Amino acid sequence: MNSAHPPAPAHPATDAQATLVSHRHIEVFRAVMTAGSVTSAAALLHSSQPTVSRELARLEQLLGYPLFERLQGRLRPNARALALWDEVQRSWQGLERVVERAVALGQSHEAQLSVLCLPALAHALLPGAIARLLRAQPQLRVSITPQESPLLEEWMSAQRFDLGLSEQAATPPGVQAVPLLTLDEVAVLPAGHALAAQAVLQVQDFASQPFVSLSADDPYRRQIDARFAEAGVARQLHLQTHSAVAVCAMVQQGLGLAIVNPLTALAMAGAGLVVRKLGFSVPFSVNALLPLYRPALPEAQPLLQSLEAQAQEVTAALQRLLNQPAN
C-alpha cells in the first residue's frame, strides 16, 4: 500500500472526536482493507490516491491511534485495524441485507405476507385459504405466526402483521375486523360411544360423563361451564388443555367427551372421532383483522378473499357432516 503520510498520534479518541468519525471514513477504511492498497482503494471508490490517503490519515487522527504500520511505503494493518475490520464486515453484511431486502420488496415474486392467527385456525381454516391463494400466486411467500389471545390482538393493534385471524368479538384498537363465519361449537365423541347414536346432544346427556375441557382461562371454556352450571349438570372433569386439537386427540383416545370449535372438529373428524350437533348454542365466530396504519401489501386482499371462500367451503362441509344420519 502506497502512502507518504505520517502515523497518527497514539492517544485514544475522546467522545467528541469519535462523533466526528463519518460513514465516509469507515468506507475508506473498508476499501483499503478490501483492495489491499491505497491506490487500489482509490480506484474502488472512484477517487484519487492522495484523497484516500488524506481521509485515512484523518480517520486515524480522529480515533487517536494508528491503524496501519508504514513499512517501506506500504501499509500493514495492526491488531486494532483487524479488530475494527471484523466489526466493519459484520455491519456491512447487515447493510447489504437491508439493501437486498429493499430491492426485493419491489419485485412481486419476493412479496411476503405476514399472518398472525390462533393456533386452531392455523390448523383448520388457514391452510385451505393459503392453498387457494398460492394456486393463483405460486411465487408468493407467506409467514404464519400462531398466537393465543390476548397477545394476538395486542400484536395486531401494534400493526406488526399484514393480517390476523381472531375469535374475539371485540375489535382491537387500530384494526378493522372483517367477519368470516359464525357457527356453533359442536360435541366430539370417541367412535363407538353410546351417545354417538344420537344426532343431537343435550346438556343432560353429558351428566357424569368424563369430559375433556379447554384451559380454565379460555373464553369458550367459561361459556361451556356456565351452560352446565345453569342446568345443574355435573361432568367428570379430570383433563384440560389450551389446544382444541389436543382436546380432540384425547377424545380419539377414549378419554372423554368434549365441546370444541367446529373448524377443529371438522378437520379431525373420522379416525376415531365423531362430531355431533348440540341442542344448545355456544356461538363461535372468526374475524379477519386488518391493520389500519400499516402500509397494505396488495397481496393482503387476495388472501382475505381466499379466507372468505374457504370459510364458505368449510361451513358447507360442516353442515354435510352434521346432517349425516347417526349410527
C-alpha positions in Angstrom: 0.0 0.0 0.0 1.5 3.4 -1.0 1.3 6.2 1.5 3.5 9.1 2.5 1.5 10.5 5.4 3.0 10.1 8.9 1.5 7.8 11.5 -1.4 9.2 13.6 -0.9 10.1 17.3 -1.2 7.2 19.6 -3.6 8.6 22.1 -7.2 7.4 22.5 -10.0 9.4 20.9 -12.3 11.5 23.1 -16.1 11.1 22.8 -16.2 14.4 20.9 -13.6 13.2 18.4 -15.3 9.9 17.9 -18.5 11.6 16.9 -16.6 13.2 14.1 -15.9 9.8 12.5 -18.1 9.7 9.5 -19.5 6.9 7.3 -17.1 8.1 4.6 -14.1 7.4 6.9 -15.3 3.9 7.5 -16.0 3.4 3.8 -12.4 4.4 3.1 -11.0 2.1 5.7 -13.1 -0.8 4.3 -11.9 0.0 0.8 -8.2 -0.1 1.9 -8.7 -3.4 3.7 -10.6 -4.9 0.8 -8.4 -3.7 -2.0 -5.1 -4.2 -0.3 -3.6 -0.8 -1.1 -4.5 2.9 -1.1 -4.1 3.1 -4.9 -6.5 0.1 -5.4 -8.8 1.5 -2.8 -8.9 4.9 -4.7 -9.9 3.0 -7.8 -12.6 1.1 -5.9 -14.0 4.4 -4.5 -13.7 6.3 -7.8 -11.4 8.7 -6.0 -7.7 9.7 -6.1 -4.8 8.2 -4.2 -4.0 11.4 -2.3 -7.6 11.9 -1.3 -7.9 8.4 0.1 -4.6 8.7 1.9 -5.7 12.0 3.4 -9.1 10.6 4.6 -7.4 7.5 6.1 -5.0 9.7 8.0 -7.9 11.9 9.2 -9.7 8.7 10.5 -6.6 7.7 12.5 -6.3 11.3 13.8 -9.9 11.3 15.0 -9.5 7.8 16.6 -6.3 8.8 18.3 -4.4 5.7 17.3 -2.8 4.3 14.2 -4.5 1.5 12.2 -1.6 0.6 10.0 2.2 0.2 10.2 4.1 2.1 7.5 6.8 -0.2 6.1 8.8 0.8 3.0 6.0 2.8 1.6 3.3 0.2 2.2 0.6 -0.2 4.9 0.1 -3.2 7.1 -3.0 -3.4 9.3 -2.2 -3.7 13.0 -4.2 -5.5 15.7 -6.6 -2.6 16.2 -7.3 -2.4 12.4 -8.0 -6.1 12.3 -10.4 -5.9 15.2 -12.1 -2.9 13.6 -12.3 -4.8 10.3 -14.2 -7.6 11.9 -16.8 -5.2 13.1 -17.0 -3.3 9.8 -17.6 -6.6 7.9 -20.4 -7.6 10.2 -22.0 -4.1 9.9 -21.6 -4.1 6.1 -23.2 -7.5 5.8 -26.2 -6.2 7.7 -26.4 -3.2 5.4 -26.2 -5.3 2.4 -29.1 -7.4 3.6 -31.1 -4.3 4.1 -30.4 -3.2 0.6 -31.2 -6.6 -0.8 -34.5 -6.6 1.1 -35.3 -3.1 -0.2 -34.8 -4.1 -3.7 -36.7 -7.4 -3.3 -39.7 -5.6 -2.0 -40.1 -4.0 -5.4 -40.3 -7.4 -7.1 -43.7 -9.1 -7.0 -42.2 -12.6 -6.6 -40.5 -11.5 -3.4 -43.6 -10.2 -1.7 -44.1 -11.8 1.7 -47.4 -11.7 3.7 -47.1 -11.9 7.5 -50.2 -13.6 9.1 -51.0 -13.8 12.8 -53.6 -16.3 13.8 -54.9 -18.5 16.6 -53.2 -22.0 16.7 -56.6 -23.7 16.0 -57.1 -21.6 12.9 -53.6 -22.3 11.7 -54.7 -25.9 11.8 -58.2 -25.8 10.5 -59.0 -22.7 8.3 -55.8 -21.0 7.2 -54.2 -23.9 5.3 -57.1 -24.2 2.8 -57.1 -20.5 2.2 -53.3 -20.4 1.6 -53.7 -23.3 -0.8 -56.3 -21.3 -2.8 -54.1 -18.2 -2.7 -50.9 -20.0 -3.9 -52.7 -21.6 -6.8 -53.3 -18.1 -8.1 -49.9 -16.6 -7.0 -47.4 -19.5 -6.7 -44.4 -17.2 -6.1 -46.0 -15.5 -3.1 -44.3 -16.1 0.3 -46.4 -16.3 3.5 -45.1 -16.2 7.1 -47.6 -17.6 9.6 -47.3 -17.0 13.3 -49.7 -18.8 15.7 -50.5 -16.9 18.9 -53.2 -17.0 21.5 -55.3 -14.1 22.7 -54.9 -11.5 24.1 -51.3 -11.2 22.7 -52.8 -11.8 19.2 -55.0 -8.7 19.5 -52.2 -6.7 21.1 -49.8 -7.5 18.2 -52.4 -6.6 15.6 -53.0 -3.3 17.3 -49.3 -2.7 17.2 -49.5 -3.1 13.4 -47.0 -5.9 13.3 -48.7 -8.2 10.8 -50.5 -7.8 7.4 -53.5 -9.9 8.5 -54.8 -11.6 11.6 -57.4 -14.2 12.4 -59.2 -14.0 15.7 -62.2 -15.4 17.5 -62.7 -12.4 19.7 -65.9 -10.4 19.3 -64.3 -7.1 20.3 -62.3 -5.3 17.6 -58.8 -4.3 18.8 -57.8 -0.6 18.5 -56.2 0.3 15.2 -57.7 -2.7 13.5 -60.5 -3.3 11.0 -62.5 -6.6 11.7 -64.0 -8.4 8.7 -66.4 -11.2 9.7 -65.6 -14.6 8.1 -68.0 -17.0 9.6 -70.4 -17.6 12.6 -71.2 -21.1 13.7 -71.9 -23.0 16.9 -69.5 -25.2 18.9 -70.0 -28.9 18.5 -69.7 -32.1 20.5 -66.9 -34.6 19.8 -67.1 -38.2 21.0 -64.9 -41.3 20.7 -66.1 -43.6 17.9 -68.3 -46.3 19.3 -69.5 -44.3 22.3 -73.2 -44.9 23.2 -74.1 -41.2 22.7 -72.8 -41.3 19.1 -76.1 -42.9 18.2 -77.8 -39.6 18.8 -77.8 -36.9 16.1 -78.1 -34.1 18.7 -76.7 -33.9 22.3 -78.4 -32.0 25.1 -76.9 -30.7 28.2 -78.3 -33.6 30.3 -76.5 -36.2 28.0 -73.2 -35.1 29.5 -74.2 -35.8 33.1 -71.5 -37.9 34.9 -69.5 -38.3 31.6 -65.7 -37.9 31.5 -65.2 -34.6 29.9 -62.0 -33.1 28.3 -62.0 -29.3 28.8 -60.2 -26.4 27.3 -58.0 -24.5 29.8 -59.6 -22.6 32.6 -58.9 -19.1 31.1 -60.3 -20.0 27.7 -63.4 -17.9 26.9 -65.2 -20.8 25.3 -64.5 -22.9 28.4 -66.2 -20.3 30.6 -69.3 -20.3 28.3 -69.5 -24.1 28.3 -69.1 -24.3 32.1 -71.8 -21.7 32.5 -74.2 -23.7 30.4 -73.7 -26.8 32.6 -73.8 -24.8 35.8 -77.1 -23.3 34.8 -78.6 -26.7 34.0 -77.2 -28.2 37.2 -75.4 -30.9 35.2 -72.1 -32.3 36.7 -69.4 -33.8 34.5 -66.2 -35.7 35.4 -63.6 -33.0 34.9 -60.1 -34.6 35.0 -58.4 -33.3 31.8 -57.9 -29.9 30.4 -55.6 -28.3 27.8 -55.4 -25.0 26.0 -55.4 -26.6 22.5 -58.6 -27.7 20.7 -56.5 -30.1 18.6 -55.2 -31.7 21.8 -58.8 -32.0 23.1 -59.8 -33.9 20.0 -56.8 -36.1 20.2 -57.7 -37.1 23.8 -61.3 -37.8 22.8 -60.0 -40.0 20.0 -58.2 -42.0 22.7 -61.4 -42.5 24.5 -60.5 -40.2 27.4 -63.9 -38.5 27.4 -66.3 -36.3 25.5 -65.7 -32.6 24.7 -67.2 -29.5 23.1 -64.9 -27.7 20.7 -64.9 -25.2 17.8 -66.4 -26.6 14.6 -63.4 -26.0 12.4 -61.1 -28.1 14.5 -63.8 -30.8 14.9 -64.3 -30.9 11.1 -60.5 -31.1 10.4 -60.1 -34.0 12.8 -63.4 -35.9 12.2 -63.0 -39.6 11.4 -60.2 -41.8 12.6 -62.0 -42.5 15.9 -63.6 -39.1 16.3 -67.4 -38.5 15.9 -68.9 -35.0 15.6 -72.4 -34.2 16.7 -74.7 -31.1 17.0 -75.5 -29.6 20.3 -79.1 -28.9 21.4 -77.9 -25.6 22.9 -75.9 -22.8 21.4 -72.3 -21.8 22.2 -71.6 -19.3 19.4 -68.3 -19.4 17.5 -67.1 -16.8 15.1 -63.9 -15.9 13.2 -62.9 -12.5 12.1 -60.1 -11.4 9.8 -58.1 -8.5 11.3 -56.6 -5.8 9.0 -54.2 -3.2 10.5 -55.4 0.4 9.8 -52.0 2.1 9.9 -49.6 -0.5 8.4 -48.9 0.0 4.7 -51.1 -2.6 3.0 -49.4 -5.1 0.7 -51.5 -5.7 -2.5 -51.5 -9.4 -1.7 -53.4 -9.0 1.5 -56.7 -8.5 -0.3 -56.5 -11.8 -2.3 -55.7 -13.6 0.9 -58.8 -12.1 2.5 -60.9 -13.3 -0.5 -59.3 -16.8 -0.2 -60.3 -16.8 3.5 -63.8 -15.8 2.7 -64.1 -18.6 0.1 -62.6 -21.1 2.4 -65.0 -20.1 5.2 -67.9 -20.8 2.9 -66.5 -24.2 1.9 -65.9 -25.4 5.5 -69.3 -24.2 6.6 -70.9 -26.3 3.8 -68.7 -29.3 4.7 -69.6 -29.0 8.4 -73.3 -28.9 7.6 -73.0 -32.1 5.5 -71.1 -33.8 8.3 -73.7 -32.8 11.0 -76.6 -33.8 8.8 -75.3 -37.3 8.2 -77.5 -40.0 9.9 -76.2 -41.0 13.3 -75.0 -44.6 13.5 
